[in-house]
């Protein structure tokens, strides 16, 4: 096992906060593997690189010789985490939660070492709590303490409803830490209150309190907003290699270092060198992005996937060639009274644009091609010969469809 100083360097790399750092050092000095906790509520089956950030840190802990406990929140998900929300989350059914949990674990194990990961479900202890047990837990916290949460404070002050069951969420997450005797709990920066609640409950129950370690939220491919499917700036863990590679090549140069540190498999020392090269101007951002995209493709799709995606990217984008495989779509092409076809409707039906208005924006921005030829702005109504069977439609750099 590495020295304490060496371990602290790896653990602190990319971390937002370690509370309190001195106590973590003391735990490491004992030379005994620590129990590192990450709790996840399976509220969605689709994970992206932002979700993977704490999992990457968990893998670093494993590589340092520590134990990892991944808690699937099939109990807490019934409440819904109010962190960062300005309204009550809709409650999921137990069936939805279990289906999402199965998908989550399979994706998480592409990052974690399965043989060194203890997967548990907090429904095993939360759902079996009786009224007496629930009251004993709730008595450890005051309403004033719970209202210290920033999101609760804002909702209370703005008279936005707060459902009573939402107050139970940090209590239940804290109870998870008691149940598994966590040494360190991981989470995003929006989870700090919940992590500290676990620390507080452990102390009140006569246990050594856990350390709270938060990781920053990863900005999406736009480099501005946090990665989110709703923003359309995400890189999904199940994205096809070519699509994953293309999305990563689109990130701003300013995000290269952060993506390497939070999403790649490179060591801390290797990432430090990349940061230094970016800072002094000796690095080639384009080549760094190519290497980053290949690294992440290999991580989620196996060795060699990155190289194949890179070749496809070069062929399609650098040489302006078509992909080798293009999905065929069956679209009903309607000819109007003017003898023309309304192209936005075709693009939506082909799954290349989300709406007719988006399709018009795609056309006006020069992002629509038919058989490799870019359409000029305002080309909404086109000759039927352009959208005949076999025509290849393209929107943006990565989205293609062949008309069947």
N, C-alpha and C positions, 0 to 999 in steps of 0.2 A: 504494500500500500504506500502511496506517495506521502511525503511529509505533510504536515498540517498547512504550512505556507503554500505548498504546491497545490494542495486540494482547494484551499481558499481561493487561489487564483482562478482555477477552473470553475468553481461554484459561482464566484462573483461575476464572471465574464457574461456580459449581457443582462445581468439581473438588475431590476429596478430598485428593490429594497431588500435588505436582510435585517430582520428585527427580532432580537438584538444580535448584532454581528459578533459581539464578544462571547455571548453564550454559545453560539454555533462553534466558535473556535474551541471552547472548553469541551464541548461534546466530542469534537474530532480528536482532541488530545487524549481521550481515553483509549483510542485505538480499537474501539468496538464498532462494527458496522451499524450505521444509523438506519432507522425506519423512516423512509421518505414517503409522504402521502400526497396523492393528487386525487381529488374528488371531481367527478364529471357527471353532469346530469345529461342523460341521452335524450335531449329534446329535439334532435334532428339527426337523420341518418348520414348526412353529408358533412364531412370534415374538410377543412382547408388548412393551408399552411399556418394561418393565425392560430387555429386550435392546436396545431402541432408544436408550438413554441414551448410550452411547459413540458410536453412529452420529450422534446430534445434535451431539456435540462435534466429530466429524470434519467434519460439514458446516460448522460454524463455522470450522474451519481452512481449508476450501476457500474460503469466502467471504472469508477474509483473504488469499487468494492462494497458499496452500500446496498441495502435492501429497498425495494420499491413496492409500495402498496397502491394499486389503482382501485379506487372505490367507484363503482358504478352506482350512481344515485337513483336507483329505482324507487327509493323511499322519498328522498328530497325532491325529486322531479315532480312528484304529485303535488307539492306545494308550489314550485316554480321560483327560481332565484330572482329576487327583485333588484339585484345589483345593477345600477346604471339605468334602471327603467323608471319611466314617469307614469306608468300605469300598471295595473295588476296583470300578471301574465295569465294567459288562458291555461287551464289545467288539462293535462294530457291523460288519456286512458292508460291503464296498466298494460294493455296490449301494445299500444304505440310505443311506450317506454321500453318494453322488452325487445321489440323488433329493432328499435334504434340502438339499444345496448349491444346487441349481437354484431351489428355493423360497426359500431364504434370500436369494440375490442379488436375485431379483425384488422381494422385500419391502424389502431394504436400499436399493434404488434409488429408492424413494419418498421417501427422506430425503437420500441423497447425490446429487450432480450426476454423472450417468453419464459425461459428457464429461470430467470431471476426476478420475475414479476408475480406478485401475489394479487390476484384479482378477486375482489369481494363485492358484495351488493349490500348497501346500507339498509335496504328493505328488510334484511334478515333481523336487524335489531330495532329499527324504527317502527316498522309496521306491527311489531309484537308488543310495543309499549302499551301498558294499560294506563288508565287515568291517573293512578297514583304515581307511576313512573314519570308521566308527562308533567304532572304538577311539581314533582321534585326537581326536574330539570329546569322548568320555567322559573322556579323560585330563585335560581342562581343569577338571574338577570333582572334588571329593572327596566321599566318602560322608558325612563329617561336615558338609560344607556343605549337601548335599541334605537331611540330617536336621534342619537348622535350620528347615525349613518347619514351621509350626505344626501342620498336619494330620498330617504324617509323624511329628512328635514325639509327638503324642497317641496315634497308633496304635501306635507303637513301645513307648511306656511302658505302654500297656494290653494289650500283646501281641496286638493285632489284626493279622492278616496284612497285609503289604505286598508285593505282587507285584513282582518285580525290574523288569519292564517299566515300572512306574509311575515309577521313578527316571529313566527316559529322557524323560519328558514335558517337564520344564523345560529339559532339554538341547536337545531338538528345537525347542521354541519359541524358545529363544535363537538357535539356528542359523538360524531364519527371519530374524531381525534382521540377521545377518551377510549372508545371501543378498541381501536387498533394500537393505542399507545404510541402515537406519532412523535418522532423527534423533530421533524421538519415538515411543514405543509407548504405545498406549492400552489400558486394561483396567479391570475393576471392582476394588474394594478387595481382593477375595479373590485378585487376580492379581499383587499387588505382588512377591511372591517371584519369579514367572516373569519379570516385566519386568526386575527387577534382575539376574536370571541372564543375560538378553540383554545387559545393560549390561556385565556381568563378562566374558562371552565375547568381546564386541567388543574390549574392552581387551586381553585376552590374545592376540587375533589381530592386534594392532597397528592397530586401527581407532578412530576417534573414537566414544566410547560414546554410546548413545542416552539420551534423557531418559525417565523413567518417569512417566506421567501416569495417575492412577487416578480413576475416577468412583464416586460412592457408589451403593450398591444402592438401587433405588427400592422403597419400600414399596407394597404392593398397595392395593386399594380399601378394605381394613379399616383402613389407616393404621398397622398394627402389624408384621405379618410381611412379609418381602420378597415382591415380586410373583412368583407361581408358579402354574402351572396346577394343580398338585397341591393348593394351598391354596384354589383357587376364587376368588382375589382378583385375578385378572389382567384386563387389557384387551388383547385380541388385536389385532394389526395388521390381521387379516383379518376381524375382527368386523363385522357389518353396522352401518351408521351409527347406526341407532336403538338398537341394543344397546350400541355403543361410547359413545354419548352418555349413555344411562341409567346405565351403570357409572360414568362420570366424574362424573355428578351425585351419586353416592352416596359420593364420597370425603369424609373428615372435613374440616372447615374448616381444621384445622391443617396439612393437606397441600397446600393450594391453592398457596402460594408455591413449594414444592418441585416440584410438577408443572409449574407454569409455567416454572421455570428448567431443568428437565431434560427435559421432554417437548414443550413448545410451540415454535412458530416465532418467538415474540417476541424482540426484541433484549434485550441485557443491560440497557440503560438502562430499557426499558419494564418489565422484570421488577423492577428496583430500585424503580421507582415503585410497583408493586403491593405489594411487601414493605413499603414505607414506609406505604402506605395501610392495610394490614392491621395494622401495628404501632400506628398512632395511632387506629385505630377508625373511620376515615373511609370505609373500603371496605365494600361490600355483598357478603358472601361468596357469596350465592346468585347474584347477577348475574355475579360473577367466575367462578363455576363454569360458568355457562351459556356465557360467552365462551370459557373454556378448552375445554369440550367441543366447541364449534363449531369452534374453531381446529384441534383434533386430528382431528376428523372430516374437515375440509377437507384436511388434510395427507395422510391415507391414502385418501380417497375422492374427492378433487377438489373444486374450488371449488363452493360451493352445497350440498354434502352436509350441512354443519353446520346450515345454516338449515333444511333440510328435516327433519333429525332433531330440531331444537329445536321445530319446529311439531308434530311427532308426539308429542314428549315432553309438551308443554303440553296437547295434546288428550287424551292418555291419562291423564296423571298429575294435572294441575291440574284438568281438567274431568271426570275420571273417565269418559272415553269409551273405546270399544274402538279398537284399531288399525284402519287401513283394510284391511290385509291380514293375515289369520290363516291359518296353515297348517292344512289338513285332515288328520286322522289317522284311520286305521281301527283301531278297538279292539273286541275281542270283550268285550261286557258280560255278565258272568255273574250271574244272579239266584240267591241262596242259598235254602236251605230256609225261611228266615224271610221270604222275599219281598223282600229288600233286596239292594242291590249294595254290595260292599266297595270303597269309593271309592279308598283308597290303591293298590289293584291297577290301577285305571283310570288314575290319575295317572302311575304308573310306565310303563304300556303306552303312554301318550300322550307320553312323553318329558319330562314336566314335573317329575318328582321322580326322584331317583337310586335310591331304594329305598323299600320300604313304610314302614320306620321313619322315613325322612326325610319321606315324605308325611304321616305322622301328626303329625310335628313342625310341618310347614307348616300343617296344619289347626288344630292347637292354638294356633298363633301368630296365627291370624286371617288368614293369607296366602293362603287358597284361596277363590276365588269361582266361582260357576256362573251364567252369564248376568248377571254384574255384581253378584250378591248374595253377600255374605260368609257363609261357613258358621261356625256357632258351634263352639267347641272340642268335641272328642270326636265330631264328626260323621263317623265312619268308615263307617257303614252308612247308605245313603241310598235314597230311593224311586227305582225305575228311571226314573220320569218325568223326574227331574232330569238323567239322563245319556242322554237320547234322542238320536237323530240330529239334528245341527244345534246341539246345546248347546255353548256356549263355556266352556271351562275356563280358569281363570287361576290361576297360582301366582306370588306375589310381584307386583312392579310391571311386569315386562317379559316374562313367559312366558305365551303364550296357545296354545290349540289348539281347533279346531272338530271335533267328533266327526262322522265321515263315515257 
